[in-house]
Amino acid sequence: MMSRLRKLLDNWIARVFIVLLFGVFVFWGISNVFTMIGSSSTVAHVNGKPVDISVLQAEYQKEFNQAQQNSPGQPSLADRQKIAQAAMTTVLRQQVLSAAEQALGITAPDSAVRQSVYAVQAFQTNGVFDKARFAALLQQNNMSPDAFLALIKTEMTNNQLVQAVIGGVAAPAELDNQIFAFISEQRIAQSVDISAASQKPPPLPLDPALQRYWKNHPASFTAPEYRTVKIVILSPQILAAQQPVSDAEIAALYQQTSAQQSVPASRSVQVISAGDAASANQLAALWRAGADWKKMQAAATKAGDSAVEMDNTQHDQIPGTLLADAVFGATPNVITGPIQGPLGFFLFTVTNAVAGGPPPLASVSAQLKQQIQLQKAQAAVNQDVNNVQDALAGQTPLDQLPGNLGLAAVEGTLDAKGNTPDGDPAPIPGGQDLRTAIISAIFAAHQGDPAQLITGPAGGYFAFTIDKITPPAVQPYADVKQKVAVAWINDAMQREAEVKAASLLAAVSGGQSLDAASAAGGYSATVLPPVTRNAPPAGMSSEMAQILFSLKPGQATMLQSPDGFTVAALSEIKRPSPQDDPADFAQVSQAMTKSMQDDIVASFIAGLQERYKVSVNTKLLAQVYQ
């Protein structure tokens, strides 16, 4: 082989080929080295400088943890991608701001950073910066002092730049006025409700008409799917009542749990605060003469004093240590005072006193008994589970299971809502959660499926077999004749209400006022609360509120309601001026200015990204969230 290669090298064509081949290998090797160099941890470039992926990963982890706190559970891939993109946006924002700050020479002096940290109340003890507390809090948050100081310095530097950009930004007064007028505009309207139930029931038609109604409304007279089932239930809630409990067991549990059930002492008290001794003495005399609390409240108000009532109040919930100590040291139902306090005089009476400590055994005995019974029942269920599973595995029919297994057995026919054909709730024992789980499992199974023991809520178990499935079907007219008659009458009354409402609407549209038109029809119009765009008043649908803002004064509308129909007419449009509500106007102005400032900052950041030629390695970014 080697000799053949030597001969080939004597040929100049072969020599050229070998040189080219050697060059290709060299190029591939160097290319591979370049490729390896290119596959770095740089996730972005800002102003020609690399941004390491570790910076993005730290920000991503912070935002990921925040997302999990807000919505517990594992975020989906799409959610993780959004979190990563938000983290990338945050990182790039900081990078371009830092580049601009360096170019402009903006920085935060160490003295200013130190002063800002010293001012944080969480780091203070008795109003003085506490270095040990500072270190402990940072350690709890997995942050070093250097990292925290760097963060504070970055925020202060950023604020200098950003505040310089938005310092003169404010929403124009005309824009504030228009937004305020739009938000604060009120619509005043009247309405008349015409219910179907208030209409006179018409006489029943002949049988052919009712049969025609039955045929034309099959959905109203179709019986739902029914399933005939046998169910066995093994539930602590069912067995609990059968468990015997001795007084000694209740006493033992009370000793174990009494400390956990301790309640703080509390007082219910009626207090009158007076500004001077003379007024306090007069009120005290009136109170001791037999005046009730209502009279005392009126007398205190007339004298310019105050009367308050506090129910079930703990010591630290009463304003002022002096008053709290006096209340908790007073004899109930005795007028105490006047007592001089720092802001005047007060007198009071304690109407109820609850001593602190564990509640009396007699008051919690029944609750403790139920707790012990439930514990015993759960233990009994745990012992019987395996025996029930073995019996079902041996194909034992549900109605032949041993009677010593603590099972509750029921059988019958029910629909997916848990109702029997008579419309009554099916008598399934074991609590609402277990009942819901059983019904859901029954209508997810198939006829002929073998019985299996299924774990239910609250430590319960159940099994069932489906003996028959009755599909949905239109009920025979003879079986639902009475139901058809009731439905026909209700429809007729609904139509009558609609005709009267339409007539009322036509009268208002023809120029009459709603008051006059409704009075002619035997109804009375009601003035509705003022409606704004923020939210409709209680009891008004959002659809009605939306329509009212499309009407002109004098125009009317008609809407169907759950009970019938509503006719409403717009009476007046009120447009408050900023002087009428300066507080709301100030909020609107602040919100508009903040919105414009946010837009300016976003545009400024976008401009910096263009200036500093920001580029992102999207493949490396994807590795962060995948």
C-alpha positions as CSV (number, residue, x, y, z in Angstrom):
1,M,0.0,0.0,0.0
2,M,2.8,2.4,1.0
3,S,4.8,1.6,-2.2
4,R,1.7,2.4,-4.3
5,L,1.4,5.8,-2.5
6,R,5.1,6.5,-3.2
7,K,4.6,5.8,-6.9
8,L,1.6,8.1,-7.0
9,L,3.6,10.9,-5.4
10,D,5.9,10.8,-8.4
11,N,2.9,11.9,-10.5
12,W,2.4,15.7,-10.4
13,I,-1.3,15.4,-10.7
14,A,-1.4,13.1,-7.7
15,R,0.8,15.6,-5.8
16,V,-1.7,18.4,-6.4
17,F,-4.6,16.2,-5.3
18,I,-2.8,15.2,-2.1
19,V,-2.1,18.8,-1.3
20,L,-5.7,19.8,-1.9
21,L,-6.9,16.9,0.3
22,F,-4.5,17.9,3.1
23,G,-5.8,21.4,2.9
24,V,-9.4,20.2,3.2
25,F,-8.5,18.3,6.4
26,V,-6.7,21.3,7.8
27,F,-9.6,23.6,7.0
28,W,-12.1,21.2,8.6
29,G,-10.0,20.9,11.7
30,I,-9.6,24.7,12.0
31,S,-13.4,25.1,11.3
32,N,-14.2,22.7,14.0
33,V,-12.0,24.6,16.4
34,F,-13.8,27.9,15.4
35,T,-17.1,26.2,15.9
36,M,-16.2,25.1,19.3
37,I,-15.0,28.6,20.1
38,G,-18.3,30.0,18.8
39,S,-20.4,27.6,21.0
40,S,-19.8,29.8,24.1
41,S,-22.1,30.8,26.9
42,T,-22.8,34.1,25.3
43,V,-26.6,34.5,25.1
44,A,-26.5,38.1,23.7
45,H,-24.3,41.0,22.7
46,V,-24.8,44.6,23.7
47,N,-22.6,47.3,22.4
48,G,-20.2,44.6,21.2
49,K,-19.9,43.1,24.7
50,P,-21.0,39.5,25.5
51,V,-23.8,38.8,28.0
52,D,-23.2,35.5,29.7
53,I,-26.1,33.0,29.9
54,S,-25.6,32.8,33.7
55,V,-27.0,36.4,34.0
56,L,-30.1,35.3,32.1
57,Q,-30.5,32.1,34.1
58,A,-30.4,34.0,37.4
59,E,-33.1,36.4,36.2
60,Y,-35.1,33.5,34.7
61,Q,-35.0,31.5,38.0
62,K,-36.2,34.6,39.9
63,E,-39.2,35.1,37.6
64,F,-39.8,31.4,37.5
65,N,-40.1,31.2,41.3
66,Q,-42.4,34.2,41.3
67,A,-44.6,32.6,38.7
68,Q,-44.8,29.4,40.8
69,Q,-45.8,31.4,43.9
70,N,-48.6,33.1,42.0
71,S,-49.8,29.8,40.3
72,P,-48.6,26.7,42.1
73,G,-47.7,23.8,39.8
74,Q,-45.3,23.1,37.0
75,P,-45.5,25.8,34.3
76,S,-46.1,24.5,30.7
77,L,-43.5,24.9,28.0
78,A,-45.3,27.9,26.6
79,D,-45.4,29.5,30.0
80,R,-41.7,28.8,30.6
81,Q,-41.0,30.4,27.2
82,K,-42.8,33.5,28.2
83,I,-40.9,33.6,31.5
84,A,-37.6,33.3,29.7
85,Q,-38.5,36.0,27.2
86,A,-39.5,38.3,30.0
87,A,-36.2,37.6,31.8
88,M,-34.3,38.3,28.6
89,T,-36.1,41.6,28.2
90,T,-35.2,42.5,31.8
91,V,-31.5,41.6,31.3
92,L,-31.2,43.5,28.0
93,R,-32.9,46.5,29.6
94,Q,-30.4,46.6,32.3
95,Q,-27.5,46.0,29.9
96,V,-28.4,48.9,27.6
97,L,-29.1,51.2,30.6
98,S,-25.7,50.4,32.0
99,A,-24.0,51.1,28.6
100,A,-25.8,54.5,28.4
101,E,-24.9,55.3,32.0
102,Q,-21.2,54.5,31.4
103,A,-21.2,56.7,28.2
104,L,-22.8,59.6,30.2
105,G,-20.7,59.1,33.3
106,I,-23.7,58.5,35.5
107,T,-23.0,56.7,38.8
108,A,-24.3,56.5,42.4
109,P,-21.8,57.5,45.1
110,D,-21.1,54.9,47.8
111,S,-22.2,57.4,50.4
112,A,-25.7,57.7,48.8
113,V,-25.9,53.9,48.5
114,R,-25.0,53.6,52.2
115,Q,-27.5,56.2,53.2
116,S,-30.2,54.4,51.2
117,V,-29.5,51.1,52.9
118,Y,-29.4,52.6,56.4
119,A,-32.9,54.1,55.8
120,V,-34.5,50.7,55.2
121,Q,-36.6,50.0,58.3
122,A,-36.3,46.2,58.0
123,F,-32.5,46.7,58.7
124,Q,-33.1,48.9,61.8
125,T,-33.4,48.2,65.5
126,N,-35.0,50.9,67.5
127,G,-34.6,53.3,64.6
128,V,-30.9,52.6,64.2
129,F,-29.2,50.5,61.4
130,D,-28.4,47.0,62.8
131,K,-25.6,45.3,60.9
132,A,-26.4,41.9,62.4
133,R,-30.0,42.2,61.4
134,F,-28.9,43.3,57.9
135,A,-26.7,40.3,57.5
136,A,-29.3,37.9,58.8
137,L,-32.1,39.1,56.5
138,L,-29.8,38.9,53.5
139,Q,-28.8,35.4,54.5
140,Q,-32.5,34.4,54.7
141,N,-32.9,35.6,51.1
142,N,-29.8,33.8,49.9
143,M,-28.0,37.1,49.0
144,S,-24.6,38.4,49.9
145,P,-24.1,41.9,51.2
146,D,-21.9,42.8,48.1
147,A,-24.7,41.6,45.8
148,F,-27.3,43.5,47.6
149,L,-25.2,46.7,47.6
150,A,-24.6,46.2,43.9
151,L,-28.3,45.9,43.3
152,I,-29.1,49.1,45.2
153,K,-26.4,51.0,43.4
154,T,-27.7,49.8,40.0
155,E,-31.2,50.8,40.9
156,M,-30.1,54.3,42.0
157,T,-28.0,54.8,38.9
158,N,-30.9,53.6,36.7
159,N,-33.3,56.0,38.4
160,Q,-31.0,58.9,37.7
161,L,-31.1,58.2,34.0
162,V,-34.8,57.2,33.7
163,Q,-36.0,60.2,35.8
164,A,-34.0,62.5,33.5
165,V,-35.8,61.0,30.5
166,I,-39.3,61.3,32.0
167,G,-38.9,64.2,34.3
168,G,-40.8,66.6,32.0
169,V,-43.4,64.1,30.8
170,A,-47.0,64.9,31.8
171,A,-50.3,64.2,30.2
172,P,-51.9,67.2,28.4
173,A,-54.7,68.8,30.4
174,E,-57.1,68.4,27.5
175,L,-56.4,64.6,27.5
176,D,-56.9,64.4,31.2
177,N,-60.2,66.3,30.9
178,Q,-61.5,64.0,28.1
179,I,-60.6,60.8,29.9
180,F,-62.1,62.0,33.1
181,A,-65.3,63.0,31.3
182,F,-65.5,59.6,29.6
183,I,-64.9,57.7,32.8
184,S,-67.0,59.8,35.2
185,E,-70.0,60.3,32.9
186,Q,-73.2,59.2,34.5
187,R,-76.4,58.0,32.9
188,I,-79.7,58.5,34.7
189,A,-82.5,56.2,33.6
190,Q,-85.9,54.9,34.6
191,S,-87.1,51.4,34.2
192,V,-90.2,49.3,34.3
193,D,-90.1,45.6,35.0
194,I,-92.9,43.5,33.5
195,S,-92.7,40.0,34.9
196,A,-94.3,36.9,33.3
197,A,-95.6,35.7,36.7
198,S,-97.7,38.9,37.1
199,Q,-99.7,38.1,33.9
200,K,-103.2,36.5,34.1
201,P,-102.9,32.8,33.2
202,P,-105.0,32.1,30.1
203,P,-107.5,29.2,29.9
204,L,-106.0,25.9,28.8
205,P,-106.6,25.1,25.1
206,L,-108.0,21.8,23.9
207,D,-106.0,18.6,24.0
208,P,-104.9,18.8,20.3
209,A,-103.3,22.1,20.9
210,L,-101.4,20.8,23.9
211,Q,-100.2,17.8,21.9
212,R,-99.0,20.1,19.2
213,Y,-97.1,22.1,21.8
214,W,-95.6,18.8,23.1
215,K,-94.4,17.8,19.6
216,N,-93.0,21.2,18.9
217,H,-90.9,21.3,22.1
218,P,-89.3,17.8,22.4
219,A,-86.3,19.0,24.3
220,S,-88.5,20.2,27.2
221,F,-90.1,16.8,27.6
222,T,-87.2,14.5,27.0
223,A,-86.2,12.3,29.9
224,P,-82.4,12.2,30.6
225,E,-80.3,9.1,30.4
226,Y,-80.9,6.9,33.5
227,R,-78.7,4.2,34.9
228,T,-79.9,1.5,37.2
229,V,-77.1,0.6,39.6
230,K,-76.0,-1.3,42.7
231,I,-73.5,0.5,44.9
232,V,-71.6,-0.4,48.0
233,I,-69.8,2.2,50.0
234,L,-67.1,1.9,52.6
235,S,-66.8,5.3,54.3
236,P,-65.6,6.5,57.7
237,Q,-68.4,9.1,57.7
238,I,-71.0,6.4,57.6
239,L,-69.3,4.1,60.1
240,A,-68.4,6.9,62.6
241,A,-71.8,7.1,64.3
242,Q,-71.6,3.3,65.1
243,Q,-68.3,3.6,67.0
244,P,-68.5,3.6,70.8
245,V,-66.6,6.2,72.7
246,S,-66.0,6.3,76.5
247,D,-65.8,9.4,78.7
248,A,-62.2,8.4,79.5
249,E,-61.3,8.6,75.9
250,I,-62.9,12.0,75.5
251,A,-61.0,13.2,78.6
252,A,-57.7,11.9,77.3
253,L,-58.1,13.6,74.0
254,Y,-59.1,16.8,75.8
255,Q,-55.8,16.7,77.8
256,Q,-53.9,16.2,74.6
257,T,-55.5,19.0,72.6
258,S,-56.6,21.6,75.3
259,A,-53.4,23.6,74.9
260,Q,-54.0,23.8,71.1
261,Q,-57.5,25.0,71.7
262,S,-56.6,27.8,74.1
263,V,-58.3,31.1,73.3
264,P,-57.1,34.5,74.5
265,A,-59.2,36.4,77.0
266,S,-61.6,38.9,75.5
267,R,-64.2,41.5,76.5
268,S,-67.3,43.0,75.0
269,V,-67.4,46.6,76.2
270,Q,-69.3,49.8,75.7
271,V,-67.1,52.9,76.0
272,I,-67.9,56.6,76.1
273,S,-65.0,59.1,75.6
274,A,-65.5,62.6,76.9
275,G,-63.4,65.7,76.4
276,D,-63.6,67.0,79.9
277,A,-64.4,65.9,83.4
278,A,-67.7,67.8,83.7
279,S,-69.2,66.1,80.6
280,A,-67.9,62.7,81.7
281,N,-69.5,63.0,85.1
282,Q,-72.8,64.1,83.7
283,L,-72.8,61.1,81.3
284,A,-71.8,58.7,84.1
285,A,-74.6,59.9,86.3
286,L,-77.1,59.4,83.5
287,W,-75.8,56.0,82.8
288,R,-75.9,54.9,86.4
289,A,-79.4,56.2,86.7
290,G,-80.5,53.4,84.3
291,A,-80.2,54.9,80.8
292,D,-79.7,52.2,78.2
293,W,-76.9,52.2,75.6
294,K,-79.0,53.7,72.8
295,K,-79.8,56.7,75.1
296,M,-76.2,57.0,76.1
297,Q,-75.1,57.1,72.5
298,A,-77.5,59.9,71.8
299,A,-76.4,61.8,74.9
300,A,-72.7,61.4,74.1
301,T,-73.3,62.7,70.5
302,K,-75.3,65.7,71.8
303,A,-72.5,66.6,74.2
304,G,-69.9,66.4,71.4
305,D,-68.4,63.2,72.8
306,S,-68.1,59.7,71.3
307,A,-69.6,56.3,72.2
308,V,-68.3,53.1,70.7
309,E,-69.0,49.4,71.3
310,M,-66.4,46.7,70.9
311,D,-67.4,43.0,70.8
312,N,-65.1,40.1,71.8
313,T,-62.1,42.4,71.9
314,Q,-58.7,41.2,73.1
315,H,-56.4,43.2,75.3
316,D,-54.1,44.4,72.5
317,Q,-57.0,45.4,70.3
318,I,-58.2,48.1,72.7
319,P,-56.7,51.5,71.9
320,G,-54.5,52.7,74.8
321,T,-52.9,50.5,77.5
322,L,-54.6,52.5,80.3
323,L,-58.1,51.8,78.9
324,A,-57.2,48.1,78.0
325,D,-56.0,47.5,81.6
326,A,-59.0,49.1,83.1
327,V,-61.4,47.1,80.9
328,F,-59.8,43.8,81.7
329,G,-59.7,44.6,85.4
330,A,-63.3,45.7,85.7
331,T,-66.3,43.8,87.0
332,P,-68.8,43.0,84.2
333,N,-72.1,44.9,84.0
334,V,-70.8,47.7,86.3
335,I,-70.4,51.3,85.1
336,T,-66.7,52.1,85.5
337,G,-65.2,55.6,85.5
338,P,-64.8,58.4,84.6
339,I,-61.1,57.6,84.2
340,Q,-58.7,60.2,83.0
341,G,-56.6,59.2,79.9
342,P,-54.1,61.0,77.8
343,L,-56.8,62.5,75.5
344,G,-59.6,63.0,78.0
345,F,-61.9,60.9,80.2
346,F,-63.6,57.6,79.5
347,L,-66.3,55.5,81.2
348,F,-67.4,52.1,80.2
349,T,-69.2,48.9,81.1
350,V,-68.1,45.3,80.3
351,T,-71.1,43.5,78.8
352,N,-69.4,40.1,78.4
353,A,-66.1,38.6,79.7
354,V,-64.5,35.5,78.3
355,A,-61.6,34.1,80.3
356,G,-58.5,33.0,78.4
357,G,-57.3,29.4,78.3
358,P,-58.7,26.2,77.0
359,P,-62.5,25.9,76.6
360,P,-64.4,23.9,79.2
361,L,-64.5,20.2,78.5
362,A,-68.3,20.3,78.4
363,S,-68.3,22.8,75.6
364,V,-66.1,20.6,73.3
365,S,-67.1,17.1,74.5
366,A,-69.4,16.5,71.5
367,Q,-66.8,17.7,69.1
368,L,-64.1,15.5,70.6
369,K,-66.4,12.5,70.6
370,Q,-67.0,12.9,66.8
371,Q,-63.3,13.2,66.3
372,I,-62.6,9.9,68.1
373,Q,-65.5,8.2,66.3
374,L,-64.1,9.3,62.9
375,Q,-60.6,8.1,63.9
376,K,-62.0,4.7,64.9
377,A,-64.1,4.5,61.7
378,Q,-61.1,5.2,59.5
379,A,-59.2,2.4,61.2
380,A,-62.1,0.1,60.6
381,V,-62.2,1.1,57.0
382,N,-58.5,0.4,56.6
383,Q,-59.0,-3.0,58.0
384,D,-61.9,-3.9,55.7
385,V,-60.4,-2.5,52.4
386,N,-58.3,-5.6,51.6
387,N,-61.2,-8.0,52.4
388,V,-63.5,-6.1,50.1
389,Q,-60.9,-6.0,47.3
390,D,-60.4,-9.8,47.7
391,A,-64.1,-10.4,47.5
392,L,-64.5,-8.3,44.4
393,A,-61.5,-10.0,42.8
394,G,-63.3,-13.3,43.3
395,Q,-66.3,-12.0,41.3
396,T,-68.6,-11.9,44.3
397,P,-71.8,-10.0,43.4
398,L,-72.3,-6.8,45.3
399,D,-75.5,-8.0,46.9
400,Q,-73.7,-11.1,48.2
401,L,-70.7,-9.4,49.9
402,P,-70.2,-10.4,53.6
403,G,-72.2,-8.3,56.0
404,N,-69.4,-7.8,58.4
405,L,-67.3,-5.5,56.1
406,G,-68.9,-2.3,57.2
407,L,-70.4,-1.7,53.8
408,A,-73.4,0.5,53.1
409,A,-75.4,-0.8,50.1
410,V,-77.9,1.0,47.9
411,E,-79.5,0.3,44.5
412,G,-81.8,2.3,42.2
413,T,-82.0,4.4,39.1
414,L,-80.6,7.9,38.8
415,D,-79.5,10.5,36.1
416,A,-76.2,12.3,35.7
417,K,-77.4,15.0,38.2
418,G,-78.0,12.3,40.8
419,N,-81.8,12.5,40.7
420,T,-84.2,9.6,40.6
421,P,-87.0,9.4,37.8
422,D,-89.3,11.2,40.4
423,G,-86.9,14.1,40.5
424,D,-85.7,13.5,44.0
425,P,-82.0,13.3,45.0
426,A,-80.9,9.7,45.0
427,P,-80.3,8.5,48.6
428,I,-76.5,7.9,48.3
429,P,-74.9,8.1,51.8
430,G,-71.4,9.3,52.7
431,G,-71.3,13.1,52.2
432,Q,-71.6,15.4,49.2
433,D,-68.1,15.0,48.0
434,L,-68.3,11.2,48.0
435,R,-71.7,11.3,46.4
436,T,-70.4,13.5,43.5
437,A,-67.5,11.2,43.0
438,I,-69.8,8.1,42.8
439,I,-72.2,9.7,40.3
440,S,-69.3,10.9,38.1
441,A,-67.8,7.4,38.1
442,I,-71.1,5.7,37.3
443,F,-71.7,7.9,34.2
444,A,-68.1,7.4,33.0
445,A,-68.4,3.5,33.1
446,H,-70.1,1.0,30.8
447,Q,-72.7,-1.6,31.4
448,G,-71.1,-4.9,32.1
449,D,-67.9,-3.5,33.6
450,P,-66.9,-5.6,36.6
451,A,-67.1,-4.0,40.1
452,Q,-63.9,-2.5,41.3
453,L,-63.1,-0.8,44.6
454,I,-62.5,2.9,43.8
455,T,-60.8,5.3,46.2
456,G,-63.1,8.3,46.9
457,P,-62.7,11.5,48.9
458,A,-62.3,11.8,52.7
459,G,-60.9,8.3,53.1
460,G,-63.9,6.5,51.6
461,Y,-64.2,3.7,49.0
462,F,-67.0,2.6,46.7
463,A,-67.8,0.0,44.0
464,F,-70.8,-0.4,41.7
465,T,-72.2,-2.3,38.8
466,I,-74.5,-0.9,36.1
467,D,-77.5,-3.2,35.5
468,K,-79.3,-1.1,32.9
469,I,-78.9,2.0,30.8
470,T,-82.0,3.8,29.7
471,P,-81.1,6.3,26.9
472,P,-82.7,9.8,26.7
473,A,-86.1,9.7,25.1
474,V,-89.1,11.9,24.6
475,Q,-91.6,11.1,27.3
476,P,-95.1,10.0,26.1
477,Y,-97.7,12.7,26.0
478,A,-99.9,10.9,28.4
479,D,-97.1,10.7,31.0
480,V,-96.3,14.4,30.9
481,K,-99.7,16.0,30.0
482,Q,-99.7,18.0,33.2
483,K,-96.2,19.2,32.6
484,V,-97.1,20.2,29.1
485,A,-100.0,22.2,30.3
486,V,-97.9,24.1,32.9
487,A,-95.3,24.9,30.2
488,W,-97.9,26.1,27.7
489,I,-99.4,28.5,30.3
490,N,-95.9,29.8,31.3
491,D,-95.1,30.4,27.6
492,A,-98.4,32.2,27.1
493,M,-97.7,34.4,30.2
494,Q,-94.2,35.1,28.9
495,R,-95.6,36.2,25.5
496,E,-98.1,38.4,27.2
497,A,-95.4,40.1,29.2
498,E,-93.4,40.6,26.0
499,V,-96.4,42.2,24.2
500,K,-96.9,44.6,27.1
501,A,-93.3,45.5,27.2
502,A,-93.1,46.1,23.5
503,S,-96.2,48.2,23.7
504,L,-94.6,50.3,26.4
505,L,-91.4,50.7,24.4
506,A,-93.5,51.8,21.3
507,A,-95.3,54.4,23.4
508,V,-92.0,55.9,24.7
509,S,-90.5,55.8,21.2
510,G,-93.6,57.6,20.0
511,G,-92.9,60.6,22.3
512,Q,-94.5,59.7,25.6
513,S,-92.5,59.7,28.8
514,L,-91.9,56.4,30.5
515,D,-93.8,57.7,33.6
516,A,-96.9,58.4,31.6
517,A,-96.8,55.3,29.4
518,S,-96.2,53.0,32.4
519,A,-99.0,54.6,34.4
520,A,-101.4,54.1,31.5
521,G,-100.5,50.4,31.5
522,G,-100.9,50.1,35.3
523,Y,-97.1,50.1,36.1
524,S,-94.8,52.5,37.9
525,A,-91.4,53.5,36.7
526,T,-88.4,53.3,39.0
527,V,-85.4,55.7,38.9
528,L,-82.2,53.6,38.5
529,P,-79.0,54.5,40.4
530,P,-76.5,56.5,38.3
531,V,-74.6,54.3,35.9
532,T,-71.0,54.8,35.0
533,R,-68.7,53.0,32.6
534,N,-66.7,51.4,35.4
535,A,-69.3,49.0,36.6
536,P,-73.1,48.7,36.6
537,P,-75.0,49.2,39.8
538,A,-76.0,46.1,41.8
539,G,-78.8,44.3,40.2
540,M,-78.2,45.8,36.7
541,S,-76.9,43.6,33.9
542,S,-73.7,44.7,32.0
543,E,-75.8,44.5,28.8
544,M,-78.3,47.0,30.1
545,A,-75.5,49.4,31.2
546,Q,-73.8,49.1,27.8
547,I,-77.1,49.9,26.0
548,L,-77.8,52.9,28.3
549,F,-74.5,54.4,27.1
550,S,-75.6,54.1,23.5
551,L,-78.9,56.0,24.0
552,K,-79.8,59.7,23.9
553,P,-82.0,61.3,26.5
554,G,-85.6,60.3,25.9
555,Q,-84.7,57.1,24.0
556,A,-85.7,53.7,25.4
557,T,-84.7,50.1,25.2
558,M,-86.2,46.7,26.0
559,L,-84.3,43.7,27.4
560,Q,-85.4,40.2,28.5
561,S,-84.8,39.5,32.1
562,P,-84.8,36.2,34.1
563,D,-88.4,37.1,35.3
564,G,-89.8,38.7,32.2
565,F,-88.9,42.0,30.4
566,T,-87.4,45.4,31.3
567,V,-88.1,48.6,29.5
568,A,-85.7,51.4,30.4
569,A,-85.5,55.0,29.2
570,L,-82.6,57.4,29.5
571,S,-83.5,60.5,31.4
572,E,-80.4,62.5,31.8
573,I,-76.6,62.5,31.1
574,K,-74.4,64.0,33.7
575,R,-70.8,64.9,32.9
576,P,-69.0,66.0,36.1
577,S,-66.2,68.5,35.8
578,P,-62.8,68.1,37.4
579,Q,-63.9,70.7,40.0
580,D,-66.8,68.4,41.0
581,D,-64.5,65.5,41.9
582,P,-60.9,66.7,42.3
583,A,-59.8,63.4,43.9
584,D,-61.0,61.3,41.0
585,F,-59.6,63.8,38.5
586,A,-56.2,63.6,40.2
587,Q,-56.2,59.8,39.9
588,V,-57.0,60.0,36.2
589,S,-54.3,62.6,35.7
590,Q,-51.7,60.5,37.5
591,A,-52.7,57.4,35.7
592,M,-52.4,59.1,32.3
593,T,-49.0,60.6,33.2
594,K,-47.8,57.3,34.4
595,S,-48.9,55.6,31.1
596,M,-47.1,58.2,29.0
597,Q,-44.0,57.9,31.1
598,D,-44.0,54.2,30.6
599,D,-44.4,54.6,26.9
600,I,-41.5,57.1,26.8
601,V,-39.3,54.7,28.8
602,A,-40.2,51.8,26.5
603,S,-39.3,53.9,23.4
604,F,-36.1,55.1,25.1
605,I,-35.0,51.5,25.8
606,A,-35.9,50.5,22.2
607,G,-33.7,53.3,20.9
608,L,-30.8,52.3,23.1
609,Q,-31.1,48.7,21.8
610,E,-30.9,50.1,18.3
611,R,-27.9,52.3,19.2
612,Y,-26.0,49.5,20.9
613,K,-26.9,46.9,18.3
614,V,-28.4,44.3,20.6
615,S,-28.4,40.7,19.3
616,V,-29.7,37.6,20.9
617,N,-28.7,33.9,20.5
618,T,-32.2,32.5,20.2
619,K,-30.9,28.9,20.3
620,L,-29.1,29.5,23.6
621,L,-32.2,31.3,24.9
622,A,-34.3,28.3,24.1
623,Q,-32.0,26.1,26.2
624,V,-32.9,28.1,29.3
625,Y,-36.6,27.2,29.4
626,Q,-36.7,23.8,27.6
